């Protein structure tokens, strides 16, 4: 009896990758012909479908959620929940934090978004040449809130900015993916990582 070549047929694909940090992957079946949906967080009508092929690969390997084009513009950052705006306390002798405790009309309430090569942004005070750093979970950071004391140039100083509807934005710390929010103590941080109207911001160009 002569033996023939045995061909193994692929029956399913591996778990699909999240193709964009601002997207979700929806689906729970991975057999040939099954589909997964890639959809953008908080943005309707923007999606792509991956199909598990007979080669064990997903059909769609590229998917990008549109993010805000904020390069080189100056903004005041308003919180939807209470319409208070970010203030950088650059004159504080110890903790130069971002809060809404003070609501003046000066350059300490104005911020510039500097786009990085990977599409994230650094957020810089207009009043001082200082970048906002998210110290949450960082050993040795001055505080667990957004501040201008820590000057470590890493992904805790970079933010992903995505639209949420027509007029509002969500801001995530690139290092952790956590959502930046105005907490009840009126400090801005990613401590609670809650998606609500306190983490929903209107960027008003000035």
VENRAMO-V472971 format. One record per residue. N is the residue number from 0. RES is the residue in three letters. SS is DSSP state (H for helix, E for strand, - for the rest). PHI is phi in whole degrees, -180 to 180 (* if undefined). NEAR is the number of other ideal C-beta (glycine too) atoms within 10 Angstrom. Layout:
n->[N/N]
res->[RES/RES]
ss->[SS/SS]
phi->[PHI/PHI]
near->[NEAR/NEAR]
This chain:
n->[0/1/2/3/4/5/6/7/8/9/10/11/12/13/14/15/16/17/18/19/20/21/22/23/24/25/26/27/28/29/30/31/32/33/34/35/36/37/38/39/40/41/42/43/44/45/46/47/48/49/50/51/52/53/54/55/56/57/58/59/60/61/62/63/64/65/66/67/68/69/70/71/72/73/74/75/76/77/78/79/80/81/82/83/84/85/86/87/88/89/90/91/92/93/94/95/96/97/98/99/100/101/102/103/104/105/106/107/108/109/110/111/112/113/114/115/116/117/118/119/120/121/122/123/124/125/126/127/128/129/130/131/132/133/134/135/136/137/138/139/140/141/142/143/144/145/146/147/148/149/150/151/152/153/154/155/156/157/158/159/160/161/162/163/164/165/166/167/168/169/170/171/172/173/174/175/176/177/178/179/180/181/182/183/184/185/186/187/188/189/190/191/192/193/194/195/196/197/198/199/200/201/202/203/204/205]
res->[UNK/UNK/UNK/UNK/UNK/UNK/UNK/UNK/UNK/UNK/UNK/UNK/UNK/UNK/UNK/UNK/UNK/UNK/UNK/UNK/UNK/UNK/UNK/UNK/UNK/UNK/UNK/UNK/UNK/UNK/UNK/UNK/UNK/UNK/UNK/UNK/UNK/UNK/UNK/UNK/UNK/UNK/UNK/UNK/UNK/UNK/UNK/UNK/UNK/UNK/UNK/UNK/UNK/UNK/UNK/UNK/UNK/UNK/UNK/UNK/UNK/UNK/UNK/UNK/UNK/UNK/UNK/UNK/UNK/UNK/UNK/UNK/UNK/UNK/UNK/UNK/UNK/UNK/UNK/UNK/UNK/UNK/UNK/UNK/UNK/UNK/UNK/UNK/UNK/UNK/UNK/UNK/UNK/UNK/UNK/UNK/UNK/UNK/UNK/UNK/UNK/UNK/UNK/UNK/UNK/UNK/UNK/UNK/UNK/UNK/UNK/UNK/UNK/UNK/UNK/UNK/UNK/UNK/UNK/UNK/UNK/UNK/UNK/UNK/UNK/UNK/UNK/UNK/UNK/UNK/UNK/UNK/UNK/UNK/UNK/UNK/UNK/UNK/UNK/UNK/UNK/UNK/UNK/UNK/UNK/UNK/UNK/UNK/UNK/UNK/UNK/UNK/UNK/UNK/UNK/UNK/UNK/UNK/UNK/UNK/UNK/UNK/UNK/UNK/UNK/UNK/UNK/UNK/UNK/UNK/UNK/UNK/UNK/UNK/UNK/UNK/UNK/UNK/UNK/UNK/UNK/UNK/UNK/UNK/UNK/UNK/UNK/UNK/UNK/UNK/UNK/UNK/UNK/UNK/UNK/UNK/UNK/UNK/UNK/UNK/UNK/UNK/UNK/UNK/UNK/UNK]
ss->[-/-/-/-/-/-/-/-/-/-/-/E/-/-/-/-/-/-/-/-/-/-/E/E/E/E/-/-/-/-/E/-/-/-/E/E/E/E/E/E/-/-/-/-/-/-/E/E/E/E/E/E/-/-/-/-/-/E/-/-/-/-/-/-/-/-/E/-/-/-/E/-/-/E/E/E/E/E/E/-/-/-/-/-/E/-/E/E/-/-/-/-/-/-/-/-/E/E/E/-/-/-/-/-/-/-/H/H/H/-/E/E/E/E/E/-/-/-/-/-/E/E/E/E/E/-/-/-/-/-/E/-/E/E/-/-/-/-/-/-/-/-/-/-/-/E/E/-/-/-/-/-/-/-/H/H/H/-/E/E/E/E/E/E/-/-/-/E/E/E/E/E/E/-/-/-/-/-/E/-/E/E/-/-/-/-/E/E/E/-/-/-/-/-/-/-/-/-/-/-/E/E/E/E/E/-]
phi->[*/-88/-89/-109/-68/-98/-107/-90/-99/-72/-108/-155/-103/-69/-58/-69/-76/-80/-83/-145/-64/-101/-130/-117/-114/-114/145/-141/-118/-129/-78/-56/95/-72/-126/-122/-107/-95/-134/-78/-63/63/-133/-85/81/-120/-156/-152/-113/-102/-115/-73/-93/-67/-88/80/-116/-82/-70/-98/-113/-133/-158/-129/-90/-67/-115/-68/-98/-112/-57/74/-104/-103/-136/-98/-112/-95/-91/-62/-61/-133/64/-79/-121/-63/-134/-91/-84/-69/-92/-70/-70/-121/-112/-93/-99/-98/-141/-121/-64/-108/-127/-81/-122/-146/-73/-75/-106/-114/-134/-112/-101/-104/-75/-99/-63/-90/93/-79/-128/-98/-107/-116/-69/-76/-73/-138/-77/-130/-97/-81/-117/-90/-87/-64/76/-99/-63/86/-69/-63/-160/-91/-116/-66/-150/-108/-77/-81/-116/-72/-85/-139/-73/-77/-104/-118/-135/-96/-117/-131/-73/-132/87/-74/-119/-125/-137/-110/-124/-119/-70/-62/-63/-119/77/-80/-84/-78/-152/-85/-78/-66/-83/74/-99/-93/-157/-109/-56/-96/54/-103/-97/-154/-74/-84/-109/-114/-124/-102/-100/-103/-70/-125]
near->[2/3/5/5/4/5/5/5/7/13/11/12/22/10/9/19/13/12/17/23/16/22/21/13/17/12/14/6/11/16/10/15/10/15/15/22/15/25/19/22/17/16/18/8/6/17/15/18/15/22/14/24/13/11/10/14/14/23/14/15/10/8/19/14/22/12/21/17/10/19/10/9/13/16/22/18/24/20/20/19/13/12/10/18/20/25/24/28/17/15/9/13/5/9/15/23/24/26/23/21/11/13/12/9/8/10/15/20/22/22/26/17/22/14/16/13/5/10/15/21/22/17/26/20/22/17/17/14/8/17/19/25/28/32/24/21/14/17/5/7/17/16/19/15/23/28/25/23/15/21/9/13/10/11/15/22/23/22/23/22/22/20/19/17/11/5/12/16/21/23/26/23/25/21/18/15/12/20/19/28/25/26/17/8/11/15/21/27/24/27/18/14/16/13/13/11/14/20/26/22/26/15/20/13/9/12]
